[in-house]
Amino acid sequence: MTDFAKTTRRGLLKGAAAASALGLVGAPAWAADYPTRPITMIVPWGAGGGTDATARIISALLERRVGQPINVVNRTGGAGVIGHSAIATAPNDGYTLGLVTVEIAMMHHLGLTELTNEDYTPLGLMNADSPAITVAANSDYTDIESLTDAIIASEPGTFKASGTSQGGIWHLALVGWMKSLGLAGDHVTWVPSEGSAPAMQDLIAGGIDIVTVSLGETKAMVDAGRAVNVALMGSERASSHPDVPTLIESGSADFALATWRGVCGPKDMPQEATDAISAALAEIAVDPEFVDFMNGRGFNIAYLDPEAHTAMMAEADAQMAETMAAAGLLRE
C-alpha cells in the first residue's frame, strides 16, 4: 500500500471516531452577526461530477443551519487551478468558501501554481475515496485480470484512459497502477478531462477504454448497465460496493490510492466565521440526509475537524510530493 493510501486510511479512522462523538454534542449557538448575507461555495471542478455533487449536498444542509443562502459556483479550468485560486484569493470575511480537493497537494508540485495548503483555512474534511477502474459494458475486458493481461501485452498507447486533467489525482492513480505492473507511467495514454462526468461520457461513446475515478462518479453509468467497475484502487473493498475487488486482493497489482474533499475558506478567516461553519460541518457529517446521500452515491464520509483537517492537508502535501516523484511527475 502506498504511503498516501495509509495517510488517508488514518484520516478515515480519525474521522469515524470524531463523527461518532458528535452524536453526543448539542447544536451550536450561532453568532448573531454571522452570517448576515448569502455565502458563495466555489467548486473547482465541473457540474455533474463527484466534487460538484458533494458540494451541493453540503451547501444545502449548511444553508439550513446558518440561515443564509449558499450559492454554489463552478469555477473550472487550469487543471483545478482556477477554482482553487478563486477560493484562496477571495475576501477572507467568511462569505466565500470552497470545496478544496486533493489536487491542492499536487498542483504546485506540477509547477501549475504557487498555491499550497497554507493558503486556506481548513474547516472540515468531509469525504475521501479511492478510484475505481471502470470500463464500458461492451468492453472486451470486463474483469481486472483480463484487462491487466491485455494492457501488459499491448504496445504503448494502445489503451486510452481519462477521469480528470493531466497530472490530476485520477491521472496519478493510472500512473501508479502502470508502474506497479512494471510498465512506463504513460503506457496507457491519458486523455485530459475537466471531470468525471465528461470522462464517463467519453468511455460510453468509445473514445477511451478506461476511466479511473471514484465509485460514486461511475454509479449512474454502472447502474444503467453501460459501464462496469472491474477493480478498486483502495486498501480494502468499499462498503457501498462489496462486489468490486481491490487491485491488491486480485493479485493484479500492489497499489492503492485515495482522494479527498474538504470545505475551506481563504487564509485567516475571522474566528467567528470559522467557528460557525466548522460547527455546522460537524453536524452535517452525521446528518442522516448527508449520510444517505453519500452512501447512496458510493461516496465515503471521512469527517475531520479543522485542526485534524489542517494536519491532514499538510501531511498529504508531503506524501504526494514523494508519490509524484516516484511517478516521474514532480516539476519542482
Secondary structure, DSSP 8 states (H G I E B T S, - for coil): --HHHHHHHHHHHHHHHHHHHHTTS------TTS--S-EEEEESS-TTSHHHHHHHHHHHHHHHHHTS-EEEEE---GGGHHHHHHHHTS-SSSSEEEEEEGGGGTTTTTTS-S--GGGEEEEEEEEEE-BEEEEETT-S--SHHHHHHHHHHS-TTSSEEESSSTTSHHHHHHHHHHHHTTS-TTSSEE---SSHHHHHHHHHHTS-SEE--BHHHHHHHHHTTSEEEEEE-SSS--TT-TTS-BHHHHTS-S----EEEEEEEETT--HHHHHHHHHHHHHHHT-HHHHHHHHHTT--EEEE-HHHHHHHHHHHHHHHHHHHHHTT----
